[in-house]
Amino acid sequence: MPLNEGHEGFEGELGEALRRTGEGFAADDRRELVAGGMSRGRRRLVRRRAAAVTGSVLAFAVIGVGGVYGGDLLSSGSGGETKGSSVAGPAPTKGPGESARDKATPGDKGPMEAQIQVKELAAVLKANTPAGDWTIDDENGTGQQVSGIYDDGKGPAAVSVGLSRAGEGSEAGEGQVTCPDETFTPHDDCTSEKLPNGDRLMVFQGYEYPDRRVDTKNWRAVLLTKDGFLVDASEYNAAAQKGSPVSRTNPPFSPAQLKTLVTAEGWRPLFKQLPVHKAVDAKPGSDTAPPPAEPDGAAVQATLRSLLPKGLTVVSKGGEGEFAYVVVDDGKGKSLVQINVQNNMGDVAGDLFGTGATTLPDGRLVKVRQQAGEKGGAGVVWWTADTLTKDGFRVVVSAFNTGAQHEDASRAEPALTTEQLKEIALSDKWKKFGAK
């Protein structure tokens, strides 16, 4: 992807890539995506997309096939390498000369492949939704997802349900049932609750595009069972997720009906047919080598706050992993400040720090940018200080003249000057997050 193409921002571009991946892969491709995670080449593609902008967080996106969620185009069912509203966990990898599909756990119905018949998934879907006409995609196929068009006489609507394993660890999948941050993902409503049986449920009412460029609504319900399975249902008020005109005011199923759908007992017998993915160690430097450990999110947030100039009141904060943000107010209006710390970015140094970059005596590259916002807010400006060490450790800090990029400007300029942003980015406090 050309580095300045589209100017959708990291969260929009990566979410778009996620959805294209989920929609465009053939059945075998989908299984391979779930089974093996993303290869280094795809990780690099996404990292280049992140490099094209400030690296702002992917706060929320639709789960794709096999539980790929949020930033987790970089991973498989275990959660992911990039955090927004997602959970962290290493992607399963393939060893030299072998496929991850060759490493199935004994008892699987075929190495790394889901054996669920789509018609079985469709039967549960139809049995737990109101009466209407269904057109099911690939009903004679197999997979972990059922999708189609539903019409109750009020307009056709795209609907899909996917089943997956959340991954290893007690916290696996929790990010997928946690409501997204309104700062990055505007929505009409979202609830997250723990059910009496120990399962966790999120019901989300939002939009296909955060900037509301079109009126396509996306309503979702995601269930995380106490034994680590995910049921993810999505619906739209159009016949397709993208590219189709709005056909009705709202998606067809109410939040209560979505809850009924994902908590239906009919899904549970199908869980046993989901593949169990076993990660395979890869040699360092191979094309399937796992990425470095992600920085500690709480420490990144605390470090950012410690470096803020005096006179700023933090009105909200958040982030996860390598990303953190604060919304500050100096009495002149809210201003969003965000940071990413990223290792192994040396291969995009030429793309990031070409014209206008400065080289410091210690070899660090520094570039300051001032540009218009790109999330739809009127009058928004976006100031950035971008830095890169000789060993590829990147610290990039941005500030906006609004508390959320999709909202109109709340002040003339960001609360921090470009010099203050540069001072934050160049602080020695970030060294502890560099790859060891």
Buried (B, 14 or more C-beta within 10 A) or exposed (E): EEEEEEBBBBBBBBBBBBBEBBBEBEBEEBBBBBBBBBBBEBBBBBBBBBBBBBBBBBBBBBBBBBBBBBBBBBBBBBBBBBBBBBBBBBBBBBBEEEBBBBBBEEEBEEBBBBBBBBBBBBBBBBEBBEEBEBEBBBBEBBBBBBBBBBBBEEBBBBBBBBBBBBBBBEEBBBBBBBBBBBBBBBBEEBEBEEBEEEBBBBBBBBBBBBBBEBEBBBBBBBBBBEEBBBBBBBBBBBBBBBEBEBBBEBBBBBBEBBBBBBBBEBBBEBBEBBBEBBBBEBEEEBEBBBBEEBBBBEBBBBBBBEBBEEEBEEEBBBBBBBBBBBBBBBEEBBBBBBBBBBBBBBEBBEBBBEEEBEEEEEEBBBBBBEEEBBBBBEEBBBBBBBBBBEEBBBBBBBBBBBBBBBBEBBBEBBBBBBEBBBBBBBBEBBEEBBEE
